[in-house]
Amino acid sequence: MRKTALLFLILLPACTSQPNHLGNPLLWPVNAMSNAFGNANYASLRGKVEVFVKTNHPALMADLRAGGGPALTQAFDIAQTPQPVRAPHTLQMQSDLALYETNIAALITAIMVVADP
């Protein structure tokens, strides 16, 4: 009887229709697969952005100083950044020019932070 009661108490929270941090246990395998594919997609996209930034760093810096340009547009295109976000994010990135000048990883992260893969 104790084992049945304990099992009931453990499984009872899974029966709620209210939001919880674990979600539906029956969907855990599906969610795991979805996360794996999402992470792989993000890693691939970040790799492409990283290669582009490392190869075009001087042009990207010039575009940032100017408030935009073809290299920055191409970086945002590769990162799949939505159009409405690009101009405000470029303005925000201009405040950290000194950081991006010396830290390429920070520039990659700044471009990817608004990506919409």
C-alpha positions as CSV (number, residue, x, y, z in Angstrom):
1,M,0.0,0.0,0.0
2,R,2.8,2.4,0.8
3,K,4.5,1.9,-2.6
4,T,1.2,2.6,-4.3
5,A,0.6,5.8,-2.3
6,L,4.2,6.9,-2.9
7,L,3.9,6.3,-6.7
8,F,0.6,8.2,-6.7
9,L,2.1,11.2,-4.9
10,I,5.1,11.2,-7.4
11,L,2.9,11.0,-10.5
12,L,0.1,13.4,-9.3
13,P,1.9,16.6,-10.3
14,A,2.3,15.3,-13.8
15,C,-1.5,15.3,-14.1
16,T,-2.0,19.0,-13.7
17,S,-3.0,21.2,-16.6
18,Q,-1.3,24.2,-15.0
19,P,2.1,25.4,-16.3
20,N,5.0,23.9,-14.5
21,H,8.8,23.9,-15.1
22,L,8.9,20.3,-16.1
23,G,6.2,20.2,-18.7
24,N,4.3,17.1,-19.8
25,P,6.5,14.1,-19.0
26,L,5.1,12.3,-22.1
27,L,6.6,15.0,-24.3
28,W,10.1,14.9,-22.8
29,P,11.6,12.7,-25.5
30,V,10.1,14.9,-28.2
31,N,11.4,18.1,-26.4
32,A,14.8,16.5,-26.1
33,M,15.0,15.8,-29.9
34,S,13.7,19.3,-30.7
35,N,16.3,20.9,-28.4
36,A,19.1,18.7,-30.0
37,F,18.1,19.8,-33.5
38,G,17.7,23.5,-32.4
39,N,21.2,23.5,-30.8
40,A,22.7,21.9,-33.9
41,N,21.1,24.5,-36.1
42,Y,22.3,27.4,-33.8
43,A,25.9,25.9,-33.7
44,S,26.0,25.7,-37.5
45,L,24.7,29.3,-37.8
46,R,27.2,30.6,-35.3
47,G,30.0,28.8,-37.1
48,K,29.1,30.6,-40.3
49,V,28.9,34.0,-38.6
50,E,32.2,33.3,-36.9
51,V,34.0,32.6,-40.2
52,F,32.4,35.7,-41.8
53,V,33.4,37.9,-38.9
54,K,37.0,36.6,-38.7
55,T,37.4,37.1,-42.5
56,N,35.8,40.5,-42.7
57,H,36.6,42.1,-39.3
58,P,38.0,45.4,-40.7
59,A,35.1,45.9,-43.1
60,L,32.6,45.1,-40.3
61,M,34.3,47.7,-38.0
62,A,34.1,50.3,-40.7
63,D,30.4,49.5,-41.3
64,L,29.7,49.8,-37.5
65,R,31.5,53.2,-37.4
66,A,29.3,54.3,-40.3
67,G,26.1,53.0,-38.8
68,G,25.7,50.3,-41.4
69,G,27.0,48.9,-44.7
70,P,27.3,45.8,-46.9
71,A,29.5,43.8,-44.6
72,L,27.3,44.3,-41.5
73,T,24.2,43.6,-43.6
74,Q,25.7,40.4,-44.8
75,A,26.6,39.4,-41.2
76,F,23.0,40.0,-40.1
77,D,21.8,38.1,-43.2
78,I,24.0,35.1,-42.3
79,A,22.7,35.3,-38.7
80,Q,19.1,35.5,-39.9
81,T,18.5,38.7,-37.9
82,P,15.1,40.2,-38.5
83,Q,15.1,43.5,-40.4
84,P,13.3,45.6,-37.7
85,V,16.0,44.7,-35.1
86,R,19.0,45.5,-37.2
87,A,19.1,49.4,-37.0
88,P,18.5,49.7,-33.2
89,H,21.0,46.9,-32.6
90,T,23.6,48.6,-34.8
91,L,23.2,51.7,-32.7
92,Q,23.6,49.7,-29.5
93,M,26.7,48.0,-31.0
94,Q,28.3,51.4,-31.8
95,S,28.6,52.1,-28.1
96,D,31.0,49.1,-27.8
97,L,33.3,49.8,-30.8
98,A,36.5,49.7,-28.7
99,L,35.5,46.2,-27.4
100,Y,34.8,44.8,-30.9
101,E,38.0,46.3,-32.3
102,T,40.0,44.0,-30.0
103,N,37.7,41.2,-29.2
104,I,36.3,39.3,-32.2
105,A,34.4,36.8,-30.0
106,A,32.4,39.7,-28.5
107,L,31.5,40.9,-32.0
108,I,30.3,37.4,-33.0
109,T,28.2,37.2,-29.8
110,A,26.8,40.7,-30.4
111,I,25.7,39.7,-33.9
112,M,24.3,36.3,-32.7
113,V,22.4,37.7,-29.7
114,V,19.7,39.1,-32.0
115,A,19.7,36.2,-34.5
116,D,16.5,34.4,-35.2
117,P,17.4,30.9,-36.4
